[in-house]
Each structure stands twice: as structure tokens, then as C-alpha cells.
Amino acid sequence: LSVVPVLKIEDAKVFVRGLDCLDGTPLLDIKPYFASTDSVPEAVVGWHRDRE
């Protein structure tokens, strides 16, 4: 499991940085980051910003 920043979403592609895989490897599953259960110092949670 890798916690990575999303750089951009374009058409049906999600671009990330720092994923532990080879370039071009299909990404099979994406999970949201929850600060309460996932521990990454200085992480920014933006996926739920519009829901508040």
C-alpha cells in the first residue's frame, strides 16, 4: 500500500508521484486518505473539501 499525492486527473487517468511500481503499471484501486487512521506527517487531505 502506498500513500501518494495526486498530481492531476485528466480524462480517465490519475497522475500520482511516488508510487512504488513501474511506469505504466495499471492502478487497480484507489482509497481515500483519512488523517484519523492513516499516519503520514504533513499530509494534506483535499478530497472532502467540497463536502464540508
Secondary structure, 3 states (H helix, E strand, C coil): CCCCCEEEEECCEEEECCCCCCCCCCCCCCCCCCCCCCCCCCCCCCCCHHHC
